[in-house]
Amino acid sequence: MATYDVVFSKLGLEDWCSQGETSGPLSMKDLLARTRGESETDTSIWEVPFPSMDALNEACSSFPQSRELTKGLENGFLSIKDSLSIFLDPLTQPLSWFLDGALHVMLATPWWIVIPLLLAVVQLVTKSWKLVAFVGISICALAFIDHYEYAMQTLAIIFVCAFLCVLLGVPIGIAMSRSDTLQRFTIPVLDMLQTLPPFVYLIPLIFLFSVTESKLYGIAIILYAIVPVIRLTNLGIRLVDQDVIEAADAFGMTDRQKLYRVQIPLALPNIMAGVNQTIMMSLAMVVIASLVSAPGLGVLVLRGIRNLELGVGLVAGLGIVILAVILDRVTKMSLARINASQKN
């Protein structure tokens, strides 16, 4: 007799429960209990299980088990998989083109062009020769230990995904700042994207797209990293002083003029902080996305884990730390320049 037999008896569901009964052999636990003459009434209150689906199934075989719930979700997803693929494949194909193109350009261009070009961009953005020297030494150190191609692959993926995050996230943040209703509907979605474990992003995408397609890991990176730039764009525009908005209204500015000449310039520090966090989260997701064929330093980390090659994993991890420091310092230095220019 199961613990919750009495529940179904009180509800008069004995006939329904008996429909799912099978004449299979008793378990060893049931045989021992029957031999000793034990019953469910001998069970201590401390041993009473929670009335979960599996516990209720023991009392009533017609009651569904928890595995039936997860199996139902899986079958439901697989039933709409083909329809989703027909819709999503052409929509997301440009992402594969961008990623494949960026990887090809970064690897096909000689190092003596790529490295000076990266240093020129750092100097243009930060105006700091110390940071330029640090970036140059770091990249040359990675190249010296034959990690140049892996590092460039990681940077190429981050550049594409972070750019698309900003391209999509800033307009969404602006729209949220202009509509309280849209913000109420969007915040729960952002909360879900921000709290889901990174590996969970990969599960439905593996079923929808081929592992050989770049858009598989590109979509995962974008979904994971787009949240900060949306949140901080929305926050930055909402924090613009209302007195400034009223002054803009007094000058007869249109909504578009207020947005581009007042709100976005004043919210730029917050937006750049969101860009910084988006880049950092993109780098973190690139490493995890190596599980689904994303190239870069994450491949070496995965190789170190799989083959128990401690040195390979540690050196690749150090390379990721170096790239993270470079990207963080460059974006923070550019943010400091923006803040300084606004104060002047």
C-alpha positions, 0 to 999 in steps of 0.5 A, spaced: 500 500 500 502 506 497 503 512 502 497 516 498 492 511 497 488 513 502 487 520 498 485 517 491 480 512 496 477 518 499 476 522 492 473 515 489 478 514 484 479 507 485 477 505 478 480 510 475 487 508 478 486 501 477 486 502 469 493 504 469 495 498 473 500 492 471 501 485 473 508 486 473 513 483 479 513 486 485 519 490 487 524 487 492 522 493 497 515 490 497 516 483 497 520 484 504 515 489 506 510 483 505 514 478 508 515 482 515 508 484 514 509 491 514 504 496 511 504 503 510 501 505 516 508 503 519 511 508 516 514 514 520 511 521 519 519 523 518 519 518 512 512 521 509 514 523 502 512 530 499 506 529 494 510 529 488 508 526 481 512 520 482 509 519 489 502 520 487 504 515 481 506 510 486 499 510 489 495 511 483 498 508 476 494 512 472 497 519 475 502 521 470 509 521 472 514 527 472 518 524 466 511 524 462 511 532 463 518 533 460 517 528 455 511 532 453 515 538 453 520 535 448 515 532 444 511 539 443 518 542 441 519 537 436 512 537 433 513 545 431 521 544 430 520 544 422 515 550 422 520 554 426 526 552 422 522 554 416 521 561 419 528 562 423 533 559 418 532 565 412 531 570 418 538 568 422 542 566 416 545 573 415 548 572 422 552 566 419 555 570 413 557 576 418 561 571 423 564 567 417 566 573 414 569 576 420 573 570 421 575 569 414 577 577 414 581 576 421 585 570 419 586 571 412 589 578 413 597 578 415 598 579 422 603 585 420 596 589 418 591 586 423 596 588 429 597 595 427 590 596 425 588 594 432 593 598 436 590 604 431 583 603 433 585 603 441 589 609 440 583 613 436 578 610 442 582 611 448 588 616 446 592 613 451 599 610 449 600 606 455 594 602 453 596 601 446 603 599 449 599 594 453 595 591 448 601 591 443 605 587 448 599 582 450 597 580 443 604 579 441 605 575 447 599 571 445 602 570 438 609 568 441 606 562 444 602 560 437 595 563 440 594 568 435 589 565 430 585 562 436 585 569 439 583 573 433 577 568 432 575 570 439 575 577 437 572 576 431 566 573 434 566 578 440 566 584 435 560 581 430 556 579 436 557 585 441 556 590 434 549 586 433 547 587 441 548 594 440 545 595 434 539 591 436 539 593 444 540 600 444 533 601 440 529 597 444 532 600 450 530 607 447 523 604 446 522 602 453 524 608 456 518 612 451 513 606 453 512 604 460 507 599 458 513 596 453 517 596 459 513 592 463 512 587 458 520 587 456 523 587 463 520 579 465 523 577 458 530 580 460 530 577 467 529 570 464 535 571 459 539 574 465 538 568 470 538 562 465 544 558 465 548 559 459 548 552 457 540 552 457 541 557 451 544 552 447 539 546 448 533 549 444 538 552 439 542 545 438 535 542 435 533 548 431 540 549 427 546 544 425 552 544 429 556 546 423 552 553 422 555 559 425 549 562 427 548 557 432 553 560 437 552 567 435 544 567 437 546 564 444 551 569 445 547 575 442 541 572 447 546 572 453 549 578 452 544 583 449 541 584 456 545 589 459 545 594 453 538 594 453 537 595 461 542 601 461 540 604 455 533 604 458 535 607 465 540 612 462 534 615 458 530 615 464 535 618 468 535 624 464 534 631 468 526 633 467 529 640 467 533 639 461 527 636 457 523 642 459 528 646 457 528 642 450 520 643 450 521 650 451 526 651 445 520 647 441 524 641 439 521 635 436 521 628 440 526 626 435 531 632 436 530 631 444 532 624 443 538 625 439 541 632 441 539 631 449 537 624 451 542 620 448 548 625 449 546 625 456 545 618 457 551 616 453 555 614 459 550 609 461 549 606 454 557 605 454 557 602 461 552 597 458 556 596 452 562 594 456 558 589 460 555 586 453 562 585 451 564 582 457 558 577 457 560 576 450 567 573 451 564 569 457 559 566 452 564 565 447 568 560 451 561 556 453 559 556 446 566 552 444 561 546 446 557 547 439 563 548 435 565 556 436 572 557 434 577 561 439 580 560 445 574 556 448 576 550 444 583 550 447 580 550 454 575 545 452 581 541 449 584 541 456 578 539 460 577 533 455 584 531 455 586 533 462 591 537 459 592 542 464 597 546 461 593 547 455 587 549 459 591 554 463 594 557 458 588 558 454 584 561 460 590 566 461 589 568 454 582 569 455 583 573 461 588 578 457 583 579 452 578 580 457 582 585 460 584 589 454 576 589 452 575 592 459 580 597 459 579 600 452 571 600 453 572 604 460 577 608 457 573 611 452 567 611 457 572 616 461 573 620 455 566 621 454 564 623 461 570 628 461 568 631 455 561 632 458 563 635 464 567 640 459 
